[in-house]
């Protein structure tokens, strides 16, 4: 084998293909974020439906 030839990492893709891949990745990431926000909204809705209960406090002060 001749060591003077460099190994290629793969085919070189045109910039338009790379732009398309980047756009698809960004859209996928946005969909993931939107799904997480939807879950968060459901959690917040469930928390908002629960009544706020006061935290019980003792009538006597701590001696410490």
PyMOL commands that set and color helices and strands:
alter all, ss='L'
color gray80, all
select helices_A, chain A and resi 15-49
alter helices_A, ss='H'
color red, helices_A
deselect
rebuild
show_as cartoon
